[in-house]
Structure formats: C-alpha cells, structure tokens
Amino acid sequence: MKILIADDSRVMRQIVTRTLRQAGFDGHELVEAADGKEAYEKAVAEHPDLVISDWNMPEMTGVEVLRRLRASGENMPFGFVTSECTPEMQAQADDAGALFFIIKPFTAERFEEVFSSILK
C-alpha cells in the first residue's frame, strides 16, 4: 500500500514514518509532501491508499487539500495528524470527509488503533 505523508516539517514527516513502523505498518511505500500544494499534486498523481496530513501547511491547509481532492472526485482515505484541535477544526474535518484526527504528540498504539482497519 502507498501512504502519502504531508507535513511542512521534515522532522515531523520522519516521526510519522517512524511511528508507523513502530505500530507495525512497515513495508508500505511512503511518499512525502512538504506543503499543501505538493500534497494535492502528489495525491492526484500517486493515488495513495492513505493520506496522513498536517492541518497547517504553506500553500494550502490540509483541510483545503482534502476539500479539493473530494471536489475532483478523489476518494482515498484521508486524515489529520496535527498539534491543535478545536471543535471547529474537528467539524471542518468531518464535513470534508476526514476519517481520523490524531493529536500530537501521538503514540504507536494510537496509530495502530486508527490505522489497523485502513492498512490491512
């Protein structure tokens, strides 16, 4: 399976990658994006099986990426790993079609709980 990890922090992309492995999800093909525009473009070009996105990124926010993907007919599983979570953000994510909302800091156990049904 192919996983797109979108975060403007290279270190955070590495932490997400490491945590996926710790949760038992190694062996998947990983694609990275450093901003929202790149995330959208790579999602359309690569057709990942899962998108793990930060909320706040340059060029386009994560929820804007999700909305554009859905508007263009892309329906891959998409969710957020982010440091902030307001009720408004959660509502926007739900309305846009996000499958999950994981708050930083996160654990391998949380990844396993969320991704076990997606990354079979």
N, CA, C and O atoms as a GROMACS GRO file, in nm:
protein
  480
    1MET      N    1   0.084  -0.119   0.000
    1MET     CA    2   0.000   0.000   0.000
    1MET      C    3   0.088   0.125   0.000
    1MET      O    4   0.201   0.124   0.048
    2LYS      N    5   0.033   0.230  -0.055
    2LYS     CA    6   0.106   0.356  -0.065
    2LYS      C    7   0.046   0.457   0.034
    2LYS      O    8  -0.076   0.475   0.038
    3ILE      N    9   0.133   0.522   0.112
    3ILE     CA   10   0.090   0.620   0.211
    3ILE      C   11   0.157   0.753   0.179
    3ILE      O   12   0.279   0.761   0.165
    4LEU      N   13   0.076   0.858   0.168
    4LEU     CA   14   0.127   0.994   0.149
    4LEU      C   15   0.130   1.063   0.285
    4LEU      O   16   0.028   1.071   0.353
    5ILE      N   17   0.248   1.113   0.324
    5ILE     CA   18   0.264   1.186   0.449
    5ILE      C   19   0.290   1.332   0.414
    5ILE      O   20   0.393   1.364   0.354
    6ALA      N   21   0.196   1.420   0.450
    6ALA     CA   22   0.206   1.561   0.416
    6ALA      C   23   0.225   1.644   0.542
    6ALA      O   24   0.136   1.650   0.628
    7ASP      N   25   0.340   1.708   0.553
    7ASP     CA   26   0.370   1.795   0.666
    7ASP      C   27   0.481   1.888   0.624
    7ASP      O   28   0.575   1.845   0.557
    8ASP      N   29   0.473   2.015   0.663
    8ASP     CA   30   0.577   2.109   0.622
    8ASP      C   31   0.704   2.093   0.704
    8ASP      O   32   0.806   2.155   0.673
    9SER      N   33   0.701   2.012   0.808
    9SER     CA   34   0.820   1.984   0.889
    9SER      C   35   0.879   1.849   0.847
    9SER      O   36   0.814   1.745   0.862
   10ARG      N   37   1.002   1.851   0.796
   10ARG     CA   38   1.070   1.727   0.759
   10ARG      C   39   1.083   1.635   0.879
   10ARG      O   40   1.066   1.514   0.868
   11VAL      N   41   1.114   1.693   0.995
   11VAL     CA   42   1.129   1.613   1.117
   11VAL      C   43   0.997   1.545   1.152
   11VAL      O   44   0.997   1.428   1.192
   12MET      N   45   0.887   1.615   1.140
   12MET     CA   46   0.757   1.554   1.172
   12MET      C   47   0.724   1.443   1.073
   12MET      O   48   0.667   1.341   1.112
   13ARG      N   49   0.759   1.460   0.946
   13ARG     CA   50   0.737   1.351   0.849
   13ARG      C   51   0.818   1.228   0.890
   13ARG      O   52   0.769   1.115   0.879
   14GLN      N   53   0.939   1.249   0.938
   14GLN     CA   54   1.022   1.138   0.985
   14GLN      C   55   0.962   1.073   1.109
   14GLN      O   56   0.966   0.951   1.123
   15ILE      N   57   0.906   1.152   1.199
   15ILE     CA   58   0.844   1.098   1.321
   15ILE      C   59   0.721   1.016   1.285
   15ILE      O   60   0.698   0.909   1.342
   16VAL      N   61   0.641   1.064   1.192
   16VAL     CA   62   0.523   0.989   1.148
   16VAL      C   63   0.568   0.856   1.086
   16VAL      O   64   0.509   0.752   1.114
   17THR      N   65   0.671   0.860   1.003
   17THR     CA   66   0.724   0.739   0.940
   17THR      C   67   0.770   0.640   1.047
   17THR      O   68   0.736   0.522   1.041
   18ARG      N   69   0.848   0.687   1.143
   18ARG     CA   70   0.898   0.600   1.250
   18ARG      C   71   0.783   0.542   1.331
   18ARG      O   72   0.785   0.423   1.365
   19THR      N   73   0.684   0.623   1.362
   19THR     CA   74   0.571   0.576   1.442
   19THR      C   75   0.488   0.474   1.366
   19THR      O   76   0.438   0.379   1.425
   20LEU      N   77   0.474   0.491   1.236
   20LEU     CA   78   0.405   0.390   1.155
   20LEU      C   79   0.477   0.256   1.167
   20LEU      O   80   0.414   0.151   1.184
   21ARG      N   81   0.610   0.260   1.156
   21ARG     CA   82   0.689   0.136   1.168
   21ARG      C   83   0.673   0.075   1.307
   21ARG      O   84   0.655  -0.046   1.321
   22GLN      N   85   0.680   0.158   1.410
   22GLN     CA   86   0.665   0.108   1.548
   22GLN      C   87   0.527   0.046   1.570
   22GLN      O   88   0.512  -0.047   1.650
   23ALA      N   89   0.429   0.096   1.498
   23ALA     CA   90   0.293   0.044   1.511
   23ALA      C   91   0.272  -0.082   1.427
   23ALA      O   92   0.163  -0.140   1.427
   24GLY      N   93   0.376  -0.125   1.356
   24GLY     CA   94   0.367  -0.247   1.278
   24GLY      C   95   0.330  -0.227   1.133
   24GLY      O   96   0.297  -0.324   1.064
   25PHE      N   97   0.333  -0.104   1.085
   25PHE     CA   98   0.294  -0.076   0.948
   25PHE      C   99   0.414  -0.045   0.860
   25PHE      O  100   0.410   0.047   0.778
   26ASP      N  101   0.521  -0.122   0.876
   26ASP     CA  102   0.636  -0.104   0.788
   26ASP      C  103   0.611  -0.185   0.660
   26ASP      O  104   0.520  -0.267   0.655
   27GLY      N  105   0.691  -0.161   0.560
   27GLY     CA  106   0.674  -0.233   0.434
   27GLY      C  107   0.582  -0.163   0.336
   27GLY      O  108   0.566  -0.209   0.223
   28HIS      N  109   0.521  -0.053   0.376
   28HIS     CA  110   0.438   0.024   0.284
   28HIS      C  111   0.525   0.124   0.209
   28HIS      O  112   0.628   0.168   0.260
   29GLU      N  113   0.484   0.159   0.089
   29GLU     CA  114   0.554   0.261   0.013
   29GLU      C  115   0.513   0.397   0.067
   29GLU      O  116   0.394   0.428   0.075
   30LEU      N  117   0.612   0.479   0.104
   30LEU     CA  118   0.584   0.610   0.161
   30LEU      C  119   0.621   0.720   0.062
   30LEU      O  120   0.728   0.718   0.001
   31VAL      N  121   0.531   0.815   0.048
   31VAL     CA  122   0.552   0.932  -0.036
   31VAL      C  123   0.536   1.053   0.055
   31VAL      O  124   0.447   1.056   0.140
   32GLU      N  125   0.624   1.154   0.038
   32GLU     CA  126   0.618   1.271   0.126
   32GLU      C  127   0.584   1.396   0.047
   32GLU      O  128   0.617   1.409  -0.071
   33ALA      N  129   0.517   1.489   0.115
   33ALA     CA  130   0.487   1.621   0.059
   33ALA      C  131   0.518   1.724   0.167
   33ALA      O  132   0.486   1.705   0.284
   34ALA      N  133   0.580   1.835   0.125
   34ALA     CA  134   0.627   1.937   0.219
   34ALA      C  135   0.533   2.057   0.232
   34ALA      O  136   0.559   2.146   0.313
   35ASP      N  137   0.426   2.060   0.155
   35ASP     CA  138   0.327   2.166   0.170
   35ASP      C  139   0.195   2.119   0.110
   35ASP      O  140   0.188   2.012   0.050
   36GLY      N  141   0.091   2.198   0.127
   36GLY     CA  142  -0.041   2.156   0.082
   36GLY      C  143  -0.053   2.140  -0.069
   36GLY      O  144  -0.118   2.046  -0.116
   37LYS      N  145   0.009   2.229  -0.144
   37LYS     CA  146   0.004   2.220  -0.290
   37LYS      C  147   0.069   2.091  -0.338
   37LYS      O  148   0.016   2.021  -0.423
   38GLU      N  149   0.186   2.061  -0.282
   38GLU     CA  150   0.256   1.938  -0.318
   38GLU      C  151   0.174   1.816  -0.276
   38GLU      O  152   0.170   1.716  -0.347
   39ALA      N  153   0.109   1.824  -0.160
   39ALA     CA  154   0.026   1.712  -0.114
   39ALA      C  155  -0.088   1.685  -0.212
   39ALA      O  156  -0.114   1.570  -0.246
   40TYR      N  157  -0.154   1.791  -0.256
   40TYR     CA  158  -0.263   1.775  -0.351
   40TYR      C  159  -0.212   1.713  -0.482
   40TYR      O  160  -0.269   1.616  -0.533
   41GLU      N  161  -0.104   1.769  -0.534
   41GLU     CA  162  -0.049   1.721  -0.661
   41GLU      C  163  -0.005   1.575  -0.651
   41GLU      O  164  -0.030   1.497  -0.742
   42LYS      N  165   0.062   1.539  -0.541
   42LYS     CA  166   0.107   1.400  -0.526
   42LYS      C  167  -0.009   1.305  -0.504
   42LYS      O  168  -0.007   1.192  -0.551
   43ALA      N  169  -0.112   1.350  -0.433
   43ALA     CA  170  -0.229   1.265  -0.412
   43ALA      C  171  -0.296   1.233  -0.545
   43ALA      O  172  -0.336   1.119  -0.570
   44VAL      N  173  -0.310   1.334  -0.631
   44VAL     CA  174  -0.372   1.313  -0.762
   44VAL      C  175  -0.284   1.225  -0.851
   44VAL      O  176  -0.335   1.137  -0.920
   45ALA      N  177  -0.154   1.248  -0.849
   45ALA     CA  178  -0.062   1.173  -0.936
   45ALA      C  179  -0.035   1.031  -0.886
   45ALA      O  180  -0.027   0.938  -0.966
   46GLU      N  181  -0.022   1.015  -0.755
   46GLU     CA  182   0.022   0.887  -0.698
   46GLU      C  183  -0.094   0.796  -0.654
   46GLU      O  184  -0.073   0.675  -0.637
   47HIS      N  185  -0.212   0.850  -0.635
   47HIS     CA  186  -0.328   0.774  -0.587
   47HIS      C  187  -0.294   0.687  -0.466
   47HIS      O  188  -0.306   0.564  -0.472
   48PRO      N  189  -0.251   0.750  -0.354
   48PRO     CA  190  -0.215   0.672  -0.237
   48PRO      C  191  -0.336   0.601  -0.176
   48PRO      O  192  -0.451   0.640  -0.198
   49ASP      N  193  -0.307   0.498  -0.099
   49ASP     CA  194  -0.412   0.425  -0.029
   49ASP      C  195  -0.451   0.493   0.101
   49ASP      O  196  -0.554   0.461   0.161
   50LEU      N  197  -0.369   0.590   0.144
   50LEU     CA  198  -0.394   0.665   0.266
   50LEU      C  199  -0.316   0.795   0.260
   50LEU      O  200  -0.202   0.797   0.215
   51VAL      N  201  -0.380   0.904   0.305
   51VAL     CA  202  -0.312   1.033   0.320
   51VAL      C  203  -0.315   1.071   0.467
   51VAL      O  204  -0.421   1.077   0.529
   52ILE      N  205  -0.196   1.096   0.522
   52ILE     CA  206  -0.181   1.144   0.660
   52ILE      C  207  -0.129   1.287   0.647
   52ILE      O  208  -0.017   1.309   0.601
   53SER      N  209  -0.210   1.384   0.688
   53SER     CA  210  -0.177   1.523   0.663
   53SER      C  211  -0.175   1.607   0.790
   53SER      O  212  -0.252   1.585   0.884
   54ASP      N  213  -0.083   1.704   0.791
   54ASP     CA  214  -0.086   1.809   0.892
   54ASP      C  215  -0.202   1.902   0.856
   54ASP      O  216  -0.251   1.900   0.743
   55TRP      N  217  -0.246   1.981   0.950
   55TRP     CA  218  -0.353   2.077   0.924
   55TRP      C  219  -0.296   2.206   0.866
   55TRP      O  220  -0.339   2.252   0.760
   56ASN      N  221  -0.199   2.265   0.938
   56ASN     CA  222  -0.141   2.393   0.898
   56ASN      C  223  -0.017   2.371   0.813
   56ASN      O  224   0.086   2.325   0.862
   57MET      N  225  -0.028   2.405   0.684
   57MET     CA  226   0.086   2.394   0.592
   57MET      C  227   0.084   2.514   0.499
   57MET      O  228  -0.022   2.574   0.476
   58PRO      N  229   0.200   2.550   0.444
   58PRO     CA  230   0.204   2.658   0.344
   58PRO      C  231   0.132   2.616   0.216
   58PRO      O  232   0.108   2.498   0.192
   59GLU      N  233   0.099   2.714   0.136
   59GLU     CA  234   0.036   2.697   0.004
   59GLU      C  235  -0.112   2.657   0.013
   59GLU      O  236  -0.195   2.713  -0.058
   60MET      N  237  -0.144   2.560   0.099
   60MET     CA  238  -0.281   2.513   0.114
   60MET      C  239  -0.287   2.438   0.246
   60MET      O  240  -0.197   2.359   0.276
   61THR      N  241  -0.390   2.460   0.326
   61THR     CA  242  -0.402   2.384   0.451
   61THR      C  243  -0.442   2.241   0.420
   61THR      O  244  -0.487   2.210   0.310
   62GLY      N  245  -0.427   2.155   0.518
   62GLY     CA  246  -0.465   2.016   0.500
   62GLY      C  247  -0.612   1.999   0.466
   62GLY      O  248  -0.647   1.917   0.381
   63VAL      N  249  -0.698   2.076   0.531
   63VAL     CA  250  -0.841   2.063   0.503
   63VAL      C  251  -0.874   2.117   0.363
   63VAL      O  252  -0.966   2.068   0.298
   64GLU      N  253  -0.799   2.216   0.316
   64GLU     CA  254  -0.817   2.262   0.178
   64GLU      C  255  -0.776   2.154   0.079
   64GLU      O  256  -0.841   2.135  -0.024
   65VAL      N  257  -0.667   2.084   0.110
   65VAL     CA  258  -0.624   1.972   0.025
   65VAL      C  259  -0.736   1.868   0.018
   65VAL      O  260  -0.773   1.822  -0.090
   66LEU      N  261  -0.789   1.832   0.133
   66LEU     CA  262  -0.895   1.731   0.138
   66LEU      C  263  -1.017   1.777   0.059
   66LEU      O  264  -1.072   1.699  -0.019
   67ARG      N  265  -1.058   1.900   0.076
   67ARG     CA  266  -1.175   1.951   0.002
   67ARG      C  267  -1.152   1.948  -0.149
   67ARG      O  268  -1.240   1.910  -0.225
   68ARG      N  269  -1.032   1.989  -0.193
   68ARG     CA  270  -1.002   1.989  -0.337
   68ARG      C  271  -1.000   1.846  -0.392
   68ARG      O  272  -1.048   1.820  -0.502
   69LEU      N  273  -0.943   1.754  -0.314
   69LEU     CA  274  -0.941   1.615  -0.359
   69LEU      C  275  -1.083   1.562  -0.376
   69LEU      O  276  -1.115   1.501  -0.478
   70ARG      N  277  -1.167   1.585  -0.276
   70ARG     CA  278  -1.305   1.536  -0.284
   70ARG      C  279  -1.380   1.602  -0.400
   70ARG      O  280  -1.457   1.537  -0.470
   71ALA      N  281  -1.357   1.733  -0.421
   71ALA     CA  282  -1.423   1.805  -0.530
   71ALA      C  283  -1.381   1.752  -0.667
   71ALA      O  284  -1.457   1.759  -0.763
   72SER      N  285  -1.258   1.700  -0.675
   72SER     CA  286  -1.210   1.647  -0.803
   72SER      C  287  -1.241   1.499  -0.820
   72SER      O  288  -1.199   1.437  -0.918
   73GLY      N  289  -1.314   1.441  -0.724
   73GLY     CA  290  -1.355   1.302  -0.736
   73GLY      C  291  -1.262   1.202  -0.671
   73GLY      O  292  -1.288   1.082  -0.675
   74GLU      N  293  -1.153   1.249  -0.610
   74GLU     CA  294  -1.060   1.159  -0.540
   74GLU      C  295  -1.121   1.120  -0.406
   74GLU      O  296  -1.170   1.205  -0.332
   75ASN      N  297  -1.117   0.992  -0.375
   75ASN     CA  298  -1.185   0.945  -0.254
   75ASN      C  299  -1.096   0.860  -0.164
   75ASN      O  300  -1.147   0.777  -0.089
   76MET      N  301  -0.962   0.879  -0.172
   76MET     CA  302  -0.875   0.798  -0.089
   76MET      C  303  -0.893   0.832   0.059
   76MET      O  304  -0.930   0.945   0.092
   77PRO      N  305  -0.868   0.736   0.150
   77PRO     CA  306  -0.875   0.764   0.293
   77PRO      C  307  -0.779   0.877   0.329
   77PRO      O  308  -0.663   0.878   0.288
   78PHE      N  309  -0.830   0.972   0.408
   78PHE     CA  310  -0.754   1.094   0.438
   78PHE      C  311  -0.784   1.132   0.582
   78PHE      O  312  -0.899   1.127   0.626
   79GLY      N  313  -0.679   1.172   0.655
   79GLY     CA  314  -0.700   1.219   0.791
   79GLY      C  315  -0.585   1.305   0.836
   79GLY      O  316  -0.489   1.329   0.763
   80PHE      N  317  -0.597   1.352   0.958
   80PHE     CA  318  -0.504   1.452   1.010
   80PHE      C  319  -0.425   1.405   1.130
   80PHE      O  320  -0.477   1.336   1.218
   81VAL      N  321  -0.298   1.443   1.132
   81VAL     CA  322  -0.210   1.432   1.248
   81VAL      C  323  -0.163   1.575   1.272
   81VAL      O  324  -0.081   1.627   1.195
   82THR      N  325  -0.213   1.637   1.376
   82THR     CA  326  -0.189   1.780   1.395
   82THR      C  327  -0.177   1.816   1.542
   82THR      O  328  -0.221   1.740   1.629
   83SER      N  329  -0.117   1.931   1.569
   83SER     CA  330  -0.091   1.970   1.708
   83SER      C  331  -0.208   2.043   1.771
   83SER      O  332  -0.213   2.057   1.893
   84GLU      N  333  -0.301   2.090   1.692
   84GLU     CA  334  -0.414   2.161   1.750
   84GLU      C  335  -0.545   2.099   1.705
   84GLU      O  336  -0.556   2.046   1.595
   85CYS      N  337  -0.642   2.107   1.792
   85CYS     CA  338  -0.774   2.052   1.760
   85CYS      C  339  -0.880   2.131   1.833
   85CYS      O  340  -0.899   2.116   1.954
   86THR      N  341  -0.947   2.216   1.760
   86THR     CA  342  -1.061   2.287   1.816
   86THR      C  343  -1.187   2.214   1.769
   86THR      O  344  -1.182   2.138   1.673
   87PRO      N  345  -1.299   2.236   1.836
   87PRO     CA  346  -1.423   2.176   1.787
   87PRO      C  347  -1.455   2.218   1.643
   87PRO      O  348  -1.510   2.140   1.566
   88GLU      N  349  -1.419   2.343   1.607
   88GLU     CA  350  -1.443   2.390   1.471
   88GLU      C  351  -1.358   2.312   1.371
   88GLU      O  352  -1.405   2.275   1.264
   89MET      N  353  -1.231   2.289   1.406
   89MET     CA  354  -1.143   2.212   1.318
   89MET      C  355  -1.196   2.071   1.299
   89MET      O  356  -1.200   2.018   1.188
   90GLN      N  357  -1.236   2.010   1.409
   90GLN     CA  358  -1.290   1.874   1.403
   90GLN      C  359  -1.414   1.870   1.314
   90GLN      O  360  -1.430   1.778   1.234
   91ALA      N  361  -1.501   1.970   1.328
   91ALA     CA  362  -1.622   1.975   1.246
   91ALA      C  363  -1.587   1.994   1.098
   91ALA      O  364  -1.647   1.930   1.012
   92GLN      N  365  -1.491   2.082   1.069
   92GLN     CA  366  -1.448   2.102   0.930
   92GLN      C  367  -1.392   1.973   0.871
   92GLN      O  368  -1.422   1.938   0.757
   93ALA      N  369  -1.310   1.904   0.950
   93ALA     CA  370  -1.251   1.778   0.904
   93ALA      C  371  -1.359   1.675   0.876
   93ALA      O  372  -1.358   1.609   0.772
   94ASP      N  373  -1.453   1.661   0.968
   94ASP     CA  374  -1.563   1.566   0.949
   94ASP      C  375  -1.646   1.601   0.826
   94ASP      O  376  -1.679   1.514   0.746
   95ASP      N  377  -1.680   1.730   0.812
   95ASP     CA  378  -1.761   1.774   0.698
   95ASP      C  379  -1.691   1.750   0.565
   95ASP      O  380  -1.755   1.721   0.464
   96ALA      N  381  -1.558   1.763   0.565
   96ALA     CA  382  -1.481   1.744   0.442
   96ALA      C  383  -1.459   1.597   0.409
   96ALA      O  384  -1.420   1.563   0.297
   97GLY      N  385  -1.485   1.508   0.505
   97GLY     CA  386  -1.472   1.365   0.480
   97GLY      C  387  -1.349   1.299   0.540
   97GLY      O  388  -1.308   1.192   0.496
   98ALA      N  389  -1.288   1.363   0.641
   98ALA     CA  390  -1.171   1.303   0.706
   98ALA      C  391  -1.212   1.178   0.784
   98ALA      O  392  -1.320   1.172   0.843
   99LEU      N  393  -1.124   1.078   0.782
   99LEU     CA  394  -1.151   0.954   0.855
   99LEU      C  395  -1.100   0.956   0.997
   99LEU      O  396  -1.152   0.884   1.083
  100PHE      N  397  -0.998   1.039   1.024
  100PHE     CA  398  -0.939   1.042   1.158
  100PHE      C  399  -0.879   1.178   1.186
  100PHE      O  400  -0.853   1.258   1.096
  101PHE      N  401  -0.856   1.202   1.315
  101PHE     CA  402  -0.797   1.327   1.362
  101PHE      C  403  -0.711   1.289   1.481
  101PHE      O  404  -0.762   1.270   1.591
  102ILE      N  405  -0.580   1.277   1.460
  102ILE     CA  406  -0.487   1.236   1.565
  102ILE      C  407  -0.412   1.360   1.613
  102ILE      O  408  -0.359   1.437   1.533
  103ILE      N  409  -0.410   1.378   1.745
  103ILE     CA  410  -0.347   1.496   1.805
  103ILE      C  411  -0.203   1.463   1.844
  103ILE      O  412  -0.176   1.359   1.903
  104LYS      N  413  -0.111   1.555   1.810
  104LYS     CA  414   0.028   1.544   1.853
  104LYS      C  415   0.035   1.587   1.999
  104LYS      O  416  -0.036   1.679   2.038
  105PRO      N  417   0.118   1.525   2.081
  105PRO     CA  418   0.202   1.410   2.048
  105PRO      C  419   0.118   1.283   2.042
  105PRO      O  420   0.016   1.270   2.110
  106PHE      N  421   0.162   1.190   1.959
  106PHE     CA  422   0.089   1.066   1.939
  106PHE      C  423   0.178   0.948   1.973
  106PHE      O  424   0.299   0.964   1.993
  107THR      N  425   0.119   0.831   1.978
  107THR     CA  426   0.193   0.709   2.013
  107THR      C  427   0.173   0.604   1.904
  107THR      O  428   0.083   0.614   1.821
  108ALA      N  429   0.260   0.506   1.906
  108ALA     CA  430   0.245   0.393   1.813
  108ALA      C  431   0.112   0.321   1.840
  108ALA      O  432   0.048   0.271   1.747
  109GLU      N  433   0.072   0.315   1.966
  109GLU     CA  434  -0.055   0.250   2.000
  109GLU      C  435  -0.173   0.323   1.937
  109GLU      O  436  -0.268   0.260   1.889
  110ARG      N  437  -0.167   0.455   1.937
  110ARG     CA  438  -0.275   0.534   1.875
  110ARG      C  439  -0.277   0.510   1.724
  110ARG      O  440  -0.384   0.495   1.665
  111PHE      N  441  -0.159   0.506   1.661
  111PHE     CA  442  -0.152   0.477   1.517
  111PHE      C  443  -0.209   0.338   1.489
  111PHE      O  444  -0.286   0.321   1.394
  112GLU      N  445  -0.173   0.241   1.570
  112GLU     CA  446  -0.222   0.104   1.549
  112GLU      C  447  -0.375   0.102   1.559
  112GLU      O  448  -0.442   0.039   1.478
  113GLU      N  449  -0.428   0.172   1.658
  113GLU     CA  450  -0.573   0.177   1.679
  113GLU      C  451  -0.644   0.240   1.558
  113GLU      O  452  -0.746   0.188   1.512
  114VAL      N  453  -0.590   0.349   1.507
  114VAL     CA  454  -0.655   0.422   1.398
  114VAL      C  455  -0.635   0.353   1.264
  114VAL      O  456  -0.729   0.343   1.184
  115PHE      N  457  -0.512   0.305   1.237
  115PHE     CA  458  -0.479   0.258   1.103
  115PHE      C  459  -0.498   0.108   1.082
  115PHE      O  460  -0.488   0.062   0.968
  116SER      N  461  -0.526   0.031   1.185
  116SER     CA  462  -0.538  -0.114   1.168
  116SER      C  463  -0.649  -0.151   1.072
  116SER      O  464  -0.637  -0.249   0.999
  117SER      N  465  -0.757  -0.076   1.071
  117SER     CA  466  -0.868  -0.109   0.979
  117SER      C  467  -0.841  -0.057   0.837
  117SER      O  468  -0.899  -0.108   0.741
  118ILE      N  469  -0.753   0.043   0.823
  118ILE     CA  470  -0.724   0.102   0.692
  118ILE      C  471  -0.610   0.028   0.622
  118ILE      O  472  -0.618  -0.001   0.503
  119LEU      N  473  -0.505  -0.003   0.698
  119LEU     CA  474  -0.383  -0.064   0.641
  119LEU      C  475  -0.379  -0.213   0.672
  119LEU      O  476  -0.294  -0.259   0.748
  120LYS      N  477  -0.469  -0.288   0.613
  120LYS     CA  478  -0.479  -0.432   0.638
  120LYS      C  479  -0.366  -0.506   0.571
  120LYS      O  480  -0.358  -0.629   0.581
   0.00000   0.00000   0.00000
